Every structure is written in structure tokens, then in C-alpha cells.
Amino acid sequence: MRPAELRNMTNEELEYKDLQLREELFNLKVRKALGQLENPLKIPATRKDIARIKTILRENETP
């Protein structure tokens, strides 16, 4: 997900997307533990997306 796309979203949309990505990350970790994960590179990509969202949310807090 591109930062420019995220900056166009409202804070509520970003928080909802953050929640979705956290659930996806949890599911990816469970599938990895069970040996069912097809693409292990999705885990770091999901983590980076979560970090991007948190960064933009923090930017929006400052005046």
C-alpha cells in the first residue's frame, strides 16, 4: 500500500485498515505455525503496512 493512498484516507478509515491488517497478520502467523503459509514474505509486508498507517496517524495528530 502506498503512503499517498493512505494520506488521502480519514483517520477512521486508517484505524479500520489498521485493525484489518492486524487480524491478517495474526492469521498469517497462525498459518505459518501450521505450515500452511504459501508466501512467507506477506508477513513483513503486512508489518510494514501497519507501520505506515501508524506513522500517518501520528502525522495527523500533530497540528
N, C-alpha and C positions, 0 to 999 in steps of 0.2 A: 504494500500500500504506500502510495506516495504522500509525502508531507503536504504538498499543495492541496491534495484531495481532502486531507484531514483538516487543514486550516479553514476550509470552506464549510465545515460541519459545525453545528451548535454544540455547546458543552453537554447538553443532554444526549445528543446523538453520539458524541465521543465517549461518554460514560457507558452508554448501552453497548457500543462497539467494544469497549474495554472488557465489559462483562462477558460478551460473546467470545472474545479471544481467550480470556482466562479459562472458560469452560472448554474451549477447543484444545488449549494447552494441556489441561487436565486429562482429557480424553486421549490425546496423543501420548502422554506419559504412560497411561494405563495400557494402551495398545503396544507401546514399546516394551513394557514389562512382560506382557503376554506373548511377545514375539510376533505380533500381527501387524506391526507398522511397516508399510511398504516403502515410505520415503522418510528416513530419519532426519533429513535436512529441514523438514517442516517445523521441527521443534525450535531451532534457533531463529528461524524466520518469524515464527509466531511471537517469540520473546521480543524480537526487535520491533515488531508492530506494536506490541504493548508498550514498549519504552517510548516509541514515537508518540503514541497517544498521550501518555503521561507527561511528556515534555510539552506538548501543545496545550494540554490542560493547564500546566503550570504557567506557561507563557500568557494564557488568557487571564490568569489570576492577577498578574501584576498590572498596575494602572498605566 
